[in-house]
Structures are given as C-alpha cells and as structure tokens.
Amino acid sequence: MLNWTNQKKAAEYCHVTLKRQLITMQYDALDWSLNAATLSQYYMQNNRFSMARHCLASASFIFQELGEIKDENSCETEEEWQKFEKKAQAKADICRCWIKYAMALMEVSRDRLTEEELDLDQDVKDLNINYDKQEATHENGADEISVHDYKKSDLTFDIELTFHEEAITDKWLLDLDDARKVFLQAQTWSNNAKVFYKLDGHCSDYIEIIQDQSKLYKFLTFFDPDLERQCKMHKRRIDILSECLKELSPQFYLLVCRQLMFEIAETYSTMVDTKTAIIEASGERPSGHALKKINTLISQSISQYDNYLQSLKAGQSDFPETFSDDNLRPALIAMFYLGRLHSKYIELDPLKNMKNIKASLDHYQFIVKYCHRNPMASEKVSAELEICKEMVELLPLKLDKLRAATA
C-alpha cells in the first residue's frame, strides 16, 4: 500500500498529466474522464472537496464529448455493443464517484458538527484553503512535494464547469437544507448508476450502490431534527436493503448477506431508540399502539442479528471456539446489541419481563466468557466488555427481585 507521501506525489503527477493532455488536445475522452473521476477520490479522501469537485465536474464535461449513449437495442454489431457497454459503464462509474463525493461531504460535515468546539465563521470558507494548509504542514512535510509548489490555477483545468459544479456544493453542510440538496443530487446519480449496474449481471456493484444509498439516508437523518422524519428515513433504508437481501443467495453472496443483515438489524435498533425518544419528548402516557410498535421493532432487530450470528455457525449447532479476525468484532457487537435489545422490551407481565432479562444476561455472559477464553478479543470490544461485566453482576440481582415479587 502506498504511504501518504507517495499517494500525494502520484496524484499530483496524474493531475499534471491530465492537464497537459487537455492543453495539447491529445487525449481519449472516455479514458480522460475516468482518470479525472478517479483522481477526485484522492482529493475527497483528504477532504479537499473543492479540488475533488473540480475533477469530477471536468470528468462529466469531457465525457459529454462522446455524445449521447445509444439505446442498447440499437446495437447491430458486436463492435457497436462493446462500444455501447464501455461508454455506459464509464458514465455509471463517474456517477458512482459523484456519489462517493456526496457521501464524504455529508459524513465529514456531520462529524465536524459533532465536535465540541465549532467555529461557524470558518465553516463557510472554501475547504480547499484549509486542507492546502494542512497538507503543507504534514508530518512528513520536509520530504515531500508541497501542494504550494503548484499554484491552484496550475492544477485547475481550463474548462467552463459552472453547470456541473453548481450541481453540488464544496462547502461544509451546516443544516438540513444544505444536506437535503446534496442528498437529492446523490440520489439522482445513484439512479443513473443503476441504469448500467443492475442486480442481474452486476450484482456486487449494484449492492454497493444500494448500500451507499442507505448511508446517504443515514447521514441525512443527522441533519433532520424531526424524529418522525428520521424514522421514515430509517424505514426507507430497511426497505431498500431488505429488498436487495431477499434477492441474494447466501450460498454465493454470504459476506454481502451478512453485511446487509447487520445493517438492517442496526437500523431497526436505531428506530427503537428514535421511537422511544419520541414518546419521552411528548411527555404523555404512551398508547398501547406505540408500545406495541417499539416491541415489534425490537423483535425485528433481534431477528436480523440472530440471522447474522446463525450464518457464522457454518451449519453447525454451536458457534466456533474462536471467530475469524474479520468476524470477531461484528459477532461480539451483535451479541452486545442482542443483550441490550432484550432489556428494552416493554412488558407488563413479570414472567415475560424475567424471560427477557434472562436472555439479555445470556448474551452479556457469552461476551464475557468468550473474552476470558480469548484474551486478545478484549481489545476489540474493550468498552462493550466493561458494560457486559457490569450487567453480568447487576442483572442476576434484578432477576432475584422479580422472582421475589412474583413469589
């Protein structure tokens, strides 16, 4: 894997090469646009959104030189079909790069707004300024090429990009209105990408686009203060992920199925917390319907976490003595959330309440015992393990009190 310095040099050399090709008019429009879109991902990963957007807008502009994409049914020869497929895939790939840009901008903006100290005056400044300075003072700065060796005008492609750049901002997102604009544009790119990447024929790529759409909804909920709308967005995430999951065979797509099960379970769990917050915020006695809805969401989350964990048994009756490195933390986190979810059921029947607490205790005990047998696992779930240890001590006392009360 390239280190930060080499990645930076490679990106700068690629950028200069693309600009020279553009100046000399010696380029293939399809290859150039794909290379520019790919280059944007480097800038995006380093939070240089102005330059990332510039590269993507340039890619979209140059791609237009190829003209409209024919309908696949109009292809009469193998050569025409191959040209159609290559061009359609390139268009979809550029859209996917735009989607990644939108996701990164929403995620970074969300993370920045959660920081304790936030300078709003700085938020409205061009991100490129901040990160050019950051790169110039990188810890390996003495040994690398500074971005200031190139003036910003030298890195800018001489193309009129207003139309493409106005489609999405390069500034921090500060509120729901900002985030919604980015979200809606990203949805358009997602739908365009799915024209080529269909479930039948490009399964892995299609699933990744669906997962990206789910993340876009997830990021948008952060900016929306309305808890009811948040629930609707999480429900939309569940719908698109579940629709995708039911079309997949675990025999051929086991890893992807596990990812989808886990995310669906996690989303149901988030809805439980959101619905609970709505009831608490109302200050009113919850209706029977509202309590039933919460219990239903808990059961749906538990079901998906159970499905995920069952897939780790590989057809056996018990879990393996040790989970693989890739599955270790997700498996223990799923166990942790199962313990948490069982304790959230709202039951008036003391016997049902005791049953749920016992189930919660069993899951916490599983984690404690597993980490005792496999000490290295403790490092992967250190925070959760401490909570589990506390619950293993407290829940038996709670069970004893319930037993005494029902005796």
C-alpha positions as CSV (number, residue, x, y, z in Angstrom):
1,M,0.0,0.0,0.0
2,L,1.3,3.5,-0.9
3,N,2.1,5.7,2.0
4,W,0.7,9.2,2.3
5,T,3.7,10.9,0.6
6,N,3.7,8.5,-2.4
7,Q,-0.1,8.8,-2.8
8,K,0.2,12.6,-2.9
9,K,3.0,12.6,-5.4
10,A,1.2,10.1,-7.6
11,A,-2.0,12.2,-7.5
12,E,-0.1,15.4,-8.4
13,Y,1.7,13.7,-11.3
14,C,-1.6,12.3,-12.6
15,H,-3.2,15.7,-12.3
16,V,-0.4,17.4,-14.2
17,T,-0.5,14.7,-16.9
18,L,-4.3,15.2,-17.3
19,K,-3.8,18.9,-17.7
20,R,-1.1,18.6,-20.3
21,Q,-3.3,16.2,-22.3
22,L,-6.1,18.7,-22.2
23,I,-3.8,21.6,-23.3
24,T,-2.3,19.6,-26.2
25,M,-5.8,18.1,-27.1
26,Q,-4.1,14.7,-27.1
27,Y,-6.5,12.5,-25.0
28,D,-9.2,9.9,-25.3
29,A,-12.4,11.5,-23.9
30,L,-13.5,8.3,-22.2
31,D,-10.1,7.4,-20.6
32,W,-9.5,11.1,-19.6
33,S,-12.9,11.4,-17.9
34,L,-12.4,8.2,-16.0
35,N,-9.0,9.1,-14.8
36,A,-10.2,12.6,-13.7
37,A,-13.0,11.0,-11.8
38,T,-10.7,8.5,-10.1
39,L,-8.3,11.3,-9.2
40,S,-11.1,13.1,-7.4
41,Q,-11.3,10.2,-4.9
42,Y,-7.8,11.0,-3.7
43,Y,-8.7,14.7,-3.0
44,M,-12.0,13.6,-1.5
45,Q,-10.3,11.2,0.9
46,N,-8.1,14.1,2.0
47,N,-11.1,16.3,2.5
48,R,-10.1,18.6,-0.4
49,F,-13.6,18.9,-1.7
50,S,-13.1,21.9,-3.9
51,M,-10.5,20.1,-6.0
52,A,-12.4,16.8,-5.8
53,R,-15.5,18.5,-7.2
54,H,-13.4,20.2,-9.9
55,C,-12.0,16.9,-11.1
56,L,-15.5,15.3,-11.1
57,A,-17.0,18.3,-13.0
58,S,-14.2,18.1,-15.5
59,A,-14.8,14.4,-15.9
60,S,-18.5,14.9,-16.6
61,F,-17.7,17.8,-19.0
62,I,-15.2,15.8,-21.1
63,F,-17.4,12.7,-21.1
64,Q,-20.1,14.8,-22.9
65,E,-17.7,14.9,-25.9
66,L,-18.6,11.2,-26.5
67,G,-22.2,12.2,-27.3
68,E,-25.4,10.6,-26.2
69,I,-25.4,6.9,-25.3
70,K,-27.4,4.9,-27.8
71,D,-30.1,2.5,-26.8
72,E,-28.7,-1.0,-26.4
73,N,-31.4,-2.4,-28.7
74,S,-30.0,-0.2,-31.5
75,C,-26.6,-2.0,-31.5
76,E,-26.4,-4.2,-34.6
77,T,-22.9,-5.5,-34.5
78,E,-20.6,-6.9,-31.7
79,E,-18.3,-3.8,-32.1
80,E,-21.3,-1.4,-31.6
81,W,-22.3,-3.4,-28.5
82,Q,-18.9,-3.3,-27.0
83,K,-18.7,0.5,-27.5
84,F,-22.1,0.9,-26.0
85,E,-21.2,-1.2,-22.9
86,K,-17.9,0.6,-22.4
87,K,-19.5,4.0,-22.6
88,A,-22.5,3.1,-20.4
89,Q,-20.2,1.7,-17.8
90,A,-18.0,4.8,-17.8
91,K,-21.0,7.0,-17.3
92,A,-22.1,4.9,-14.4
93,D,-18.6,4.9,-12.9
94,I,-18.4,8.7,-13.0
95,C,-21.8,8.8,-11.3
96,R,-20.5,6.5,-8.6
97,C,-17.6,8.8,-8.0
98,W,-20.0,11.7,-7.6
99,I,-22.0,9.5,-5.1
100,K,-18.8,8.9,-3.0
101,Y,-18.1,12.6,-3.1
102,A,-21.6,13.4,-1.7
103,M,-21.3,10.7,1.0
104,A,-17.9,12.0,2.1
105,L,-19.1,15.6,2.2
106,M,-22.1,14.6,4.3
107,E,-20.1,12.4,6.6
108,V,-17.3,15.0,7.2
109,S,-19.8,17.7,7.8
110,R,-21.7,15.6,10.3
111,D,-18.5,14.7,12.2
112,R,-17.4,18.3,12.3
113,L,-20.8,19.5,13.6
114,T,-20.5,17.0,16.5
115,E,-17.2,18.4,17.7
116,E,-17.5,20.3,20.9
117,E,-15.8,23.5,19.6
118,L,-17.1,24.7,16.3
119,D,-16.2,27.9,14.6
120,L,-19.1,28.6,12.3
121,D,-17.3,31.5,10.6
122,Q,-14.7,29.0,9.4
123,D,-17.4,26.7,8.1
124,V,-18.3,28.9,5.2
125,K,-14.8,29.2,3.8
126,D,-13.6,27.1,0.9
127,L,-12.5,23.7,2.2
128,N,-9.6,23.8,-0.2
129,I,-7.9,26.6,1.7
130,N,-7.9,24.7,5.0
131,Y,-6.6,21.5,3.6
132,D,-4.0,23.0,1.3
133,K,-2.5,24.4,4.6
134,Q,-2.9,21.1,6.3
135,E,-1.1,19.2,3.6
136,A,1.7,21.8,3.5
137,T,2.4,21.2,7.2
138,H,2.0,17.4,7.1
139,E,4.3,15.5,9.5
140,N,6.5,14.4,6.6
141,G,6.4,17.8,5.1
142,A,10.2,18.2,4.9
143,D,10.5,15.3,2.5
144,E,7.5,15.7,0.2
145,I,6.3,18.0,-2.6
146,S,4.2,20.7,-1.1
147,V,0.9,21.5,-2.9
148,H,2.1,25.1,-2.9
149,D,4.8,24.0,-5.4
150,Y,1.8,24.1,-7.8
151,K,-0.4,27.2,-7.8
152,K,-4.1,26.4,-7.6
153,S,-4.5,27.9,-11.1
154,D,-1.9,25.4,-12.4
155,L,-4.0,22.5,-11.0
156,T,-7.3,23.8,-12.4
157,F,-8.4,22.5,-15.8
158,D,-9.2,25.3,-18.2
159,I,-12.8,24.3,-18.8
160,E,-16.1,26.1,-18.2
161,L,-17.6,23.9,-15.4
162,T,-20.2,26.2,-13.9
163,F,-23.1,23.9,-14.9
164,H,-21.5,20.8,-13.4
165,E,-20.1,22.4,-10.3
166,E,-23.3,24.1,-9.4
167,A,-25.0,20.7,-9.0
168,I,-23.4,20.2,-5.6
169,T,-21.5,22.4,-3.1
170,D,-17.9,22.1,-1.9
171,K,-18.6,23.8,1.4
172,W,-19.4,22.4,4.8
173,L,-23.0,21.4,5.3
174,L,-24.5,23.2,8.2
175,D,-28.2,22.4,8.3
176,L,-30.9,20.2,6.8
177,D,-31.4,22.4,3.8
178,D,-27.7,22.1,2.8
179,A,-27.8,18.3,3.4
180,R,-31.0,17.7,1.6
181,K,-29.7,19.3,-1.6
182,V,-26.6,17.1,-1.6
183,F,-28.8,14.0,-0.8
184,L,-31.2,14.6,-3.6
185,Q,-28.4,15.1,-6.1
186,A,-26.7,12.0,-4.9
187,Q,-30.0,10.1,-5.4
188,T,-30.1,11.2,-9.0
189,W,-26.5,9.9,-9.5
190,S,-27.5,6.6,-7.8
191,N,-30.4,6.1,-10.1
192,N,-28.3,6.9,-13.1
193,A,-25.6,4.4,-12.0
194,K,-28.2,1.7,-11.6
195,V,-29.2,2.0,-15.2
196,F,-26.0,0.1,-16.1
197,Y,-25.3,-1.7,-12.8
198,K,-28.3,-3.9,-12.4
199,L,-28.7,-6.7,-9.8
200,D,-28.9,-9.2,-12.7
201,G,-25.4,-9.0,-14.3
202,H,-23.5,-6.7,-12.0
203,C,-24.6,-7.9,-8.6
204,S,-21.7,-6.8,-6.4
205,D,-21.7,-3.3,-7.9
206,Y,-25.5,-2.9,-7.6
207,I,-25.4,-3.9,-4.0
208,E,-22.6,-1.4,-3.2
209,I,-24.8,1.3,-4.8
210,I,-27.7,0.3,-2.6
211,Q,-25.5,0.3,0.5
212,D,-24.4,3.8,-0.5
213,Q,-28.0,4.9,-0.8
214,S,-28.6,3.6,2.7
215,K,-25.7,5.6,4.0
216,L,-27.0,8.7,2.4
217,Y,-30.2,8.4,4.2
218,K,-28.3,7.7,7.4
219,F,-26.2,10.8,7.1
220,L,-29.3,12.9,6.2
221,T,-31.1,11.9,9.5
222,F,-28.3,13.6,11.5
223,F,-29.3,17.0,10.0
224,D,-33.0,16.5,10.4
225,P,-34.3,17.4,13.9
226,D,-37.7,15.9,13.3
227,L,-37.7,12.4,14.9
228,E,-40.7,11.2,12.9
229,R,-39.0,12.0,9.6
230,Q,-35.9,10.3,10.9
231,C,-37.9,7.1,11.5
232,K,-39.3,7.3,7.9
233,M,-35.8,7.6,6.5
234,H,-34.5,4.7,8.5
235,K,-37.6,2.7,7.3
236,R,-36.6,3.6,3.8
237,R,-33.1,2.2,4.4
238,I,-34.6,-1.0,5.7
239,D,-36.9,-1.3,2.7
240,I,-34.1,-1.0,0.1
241,L,-31.7,-3.2,2.0
242,S,-34.3,-5.9,2.6
243,E,-35.4,-5.9,-1.0
244,C,-31.8,-6.4,-2.0
245,L,-31.2,-9.1,0.6
246,K,-34.1,-11.3,-0.4
247,E,-32.8,-11.5,-3.9
248,L,-29.4,-12.8,-2.8
249,S,-28.3,-16.4,-2.3
250,P,-26.2,-16.8,0.9
251,Q,-24.5,-19.7,-0.9
252,F,-22.9,-17.3,-3.4
253,Y,-23.0,-14.0,-1.6
254,L,-22.6,-14.9,2.1
255,L,-20.4,-12.0,3.0
256,V,-22.7,-9.4,1.4
257,C,-25.7,-11.1,3.0
258,R,-24.0,-10.7,6.4
259,Q,-23.3,-7.1,5.8
260,L,-27.0,-6.4,4.9
261,M,-28.3,-8.4,7.8
262,F,-26.1,-6.5,10.2
263,E,-27.1,-3.1,8.8
264,I,-30.8,-3.9,8.7
265,A,-30.6,-5.0,12.4
266,E,-28.7,-1.9,13.3
267,T,-31.2,0.3,11.6
268,Y,-34.2,-1.4,13.4
269,S,-32.3,-0.8,16.6
270,T,-31.9,2.9,15.8
271,M,-35.6,3.1,15.1
272,V,-36.3,1.6,18.6
273,D,-34.2,4.5,20.1
274,T,-35.9,7.1,18.0
275,K,-39.4,5.9,18.7
276,T,-38.6,5.8,22.4
277,A,-37.2,9.4,22.2
278,I,-40.5,10.5,20.5
279,I,-42.5,9.1,23.4
280,E,-40.3,10.7,26.0
281,A,-40.3,14.0,24.2
282,S,-44.1,14.1,24.1
283,G,-44.3,13.9,27.9
284,E,-47.6,11.9,27.6
285,R,-48.5,8.4,28.5
286,P,-47.7,6.2,25.5
287,S,-50.5,4.5,23.8
288,G,-50.8,0.7,23.5
289,H,-50.1,1.0,19.8
290,A,-46.9,3.0,20.4
291,L,-45.6,0.4,22.9
292,K,-46.5,-2.4,20.5
293,K,-44.7,-0.7,17.7
294,I,-41.5,-0.4,19.8
295,N,-41.7,-4.1,20.8
296,T,-42.2,-5.1,17.1
297,L,-39.1,-3.1,16.1
298,I,-37.1,-4.7,18.9
299,S,-38.2,-8.2,17.6
300,Q,-37.3,-7.3,14.0
301,S,-33.8,-6.1,15.1
302,I,-33.2,-9.2,17.2
303,S,-34.3,-11.4,14.2
304,Q,-31.8,-9.8,11.9
305,Y,-28.9,-10.0,14.4
306,D,-29.8,-13.7,15.1
307,N,-29.8,-14.4,11.3
308,Y,-26.3,-12.8,11.1
309,L,-25.0,-14.8,14.0
310,Q,-26.5,-18.0,12.7
311,S,-24.6,-17.5,9.5
312,L,-21.4,-17.7,11.5
313,K,-22.1,-21.2,12.7
314,A,-21.4,-22.6,9.2
315,G,-24.1,-25.2,9.5
316,Q,-23.0,-26.3,13.0
317,S,-25.2,-26.2,16.1
318,D,-22.8,-24.1,18.1
319,F,-20.5,-21.1,17.4
320,P,-16.9,-21.8,16.6
321,E,-14.5,-21.8,19.5
322,T,-13.0,-18.6,18.0
323,F,-14.3,-16.2,15.4
324,S,-12.1,-15.2,12.5
325,D,-10.4,-11.8,12.7
326,D,-12.9,-10.4,10.2
327,N,-15.9,-11.7,12.1
328,L,-14.7,-11.2,15.7
329,R,-15.8,-7.7,16.4
330,P,-19.1,-7.8,14.4
331,A,-20.1,-11.0,16.1
332,L,-19.4,-9.8,19.6
333,I,-21.1,-6.4,18.8
334,A,-24.1,-8.3,17.6
335,M,-24.2,-10.3,20.8
336,F,-23.9,-7.0,22.8
337,Y,-26.8,-5.4,20.9
338,L,-28.9,-8.5,21.4
339,G,-28.3,-8.2,25.2
340,R,-29.3,-4.5,25.0
341,L,-32.4,-5.1,22.9
342,H,-33.8,-7.9,25.1
343,S,-33.7,-5.5,28.0
344,K,-35.6,-2.9,26.1
345,Y,-38.8,-4.9,25.7
346,I,-41.8,-3.1,27.4
347,E,-43.7,-5.8,29.2
348,L,-46.3,-5.6,31.9
349,D,-46.2,-9.4,32.5
350,P,-43.5,-10.1,35.1
351,L,-42.8,-13.5,33.7
352,K,-42.2,-12.2,30.2
353,N,-40.0,-9.5,31.8
354,M,-37.9,-12.1,33.6
355,K,-37.6,-14.1,30.4
356,N,-36.2,-11.0,28.5
357,I,-33.8,-10.1,31.3
358,K,-32.5,-13.7,31.3
359,A,-32.0,-13.6,27.5
360,S,-30.1,-10.3,28.0
361,L,-27.9,-11.8,30.7
362,D,-27.1,-14.8,28.5
363,H,-25.8,-12.6,25.7
364,Y,-23.7,-10.5,28.0
365,Q,-22.3,-13.6,29.6
366,F,-21.4,-15.0,26.2
367,I,-19.1,-12.0,25.6
368,V,-17.5,-12.1,29.0
369,K,-16.8,-15.8,28.7
370,Y,-15.5,-15.5,25.1
371,C,-13.1,-12.8,26.0
372,H,-12.0,-14.8,29.1
373,R,-11.1,-17.7,26.8
374,N,-9.6,-15.4,24.1
375,P,-7.9,-12.5,25.9
376,M,-6.9,-10.9,22.6
377,A,-10.6,-10.4,21.8
378,S,-10.9,-8.0,24.8
379,E,-9.0,-5.3,22.8
380,K,-11.6,-5.4,20.0
381,V,-14.6,-4.7,22.3
382,S,-12.9,-3.1,25.4
383,A,-15.7,-0.5,26.0
384,E,-18.5,-3.0,25.5
385,L,-16.8,-5.7,27.6
386,E,-16.8,-3.4,30.6
387,I,-20.5,-2.8,30.3
388,C,-21.1,-6.6,29.9
389,K,-19.2,-7.3,33.1
390,E,-21.3,-4.7,35.0
391,M,-24.5,-6.3,33.5
392,V,-23.4,-9.8,34.5
393,E,-23.2,-8.6,38.1
394,L,-26.4,-6.4,38.1
395,L,-28.9,-8.5,36.1
396,P,-28.9,-11.5,38.4
397,L,-29.9,-9.2,41.3
398,K,-32.7,-7.7,39.2
399,L,-33.9,-11.3,38.4
400,D,-33.9,-12.2,42.1
401,K,-36.0,-9.1,42.9
402,L,-38.5,-10.0,40.2
403,R,-38.7,-13.6,41.4
404,A,-39.3,-12.4,45.0
405,A,-42.0,-10.1,43.8
406,T,-43.9,-12.8,41.9
407,A,-43.5,-15.5,44.6
